[in-house]
Structures are given as structure tokens and as C-alpha cells.
């Protein structure tokens, strides 16, 4: 194996490693964004549930979520 082939192989391996690090960073960022969205939705659900505590009986009982 000549020197240029070895250098080329090492550079390709380093480029692959950088790509894997970038992909891992993006996936972690995406997971954090998803976590934040879920926590926001759960918080909004808790707030709306407590705000319905003062309404009359039967209000909010039948909710059509198919649309």
C-alpha cells in the first residue's frame, strides 16, 4: 500500500468520524426539543384542567378531537 492510499484512508476515516459527531449532536438537540415540547404540552394540559374546576357540570365533557 503506498503512502497516498494510507493518507487518503485516514482522511476518509476522520471525515466519517466528524459526520457521526455532527449527527449525534443534531439528534441530541432534536431530542431536547421534543422533550421541551412534551413538557410544554403537559404543562398546558395541567393549567387548562385546573381552569375548568370552576365551570358548571357537563362543561368540557364531550370533546370532538377528530378534526
Secondary structure, DSSP 8 states (H G I E B T S, - for coil): --HHHHHHHHHHHHHHHHHHHHHHHHHHHHHHHHHHHHHHHHHHHHHHHHHGGGS-TTTTS------
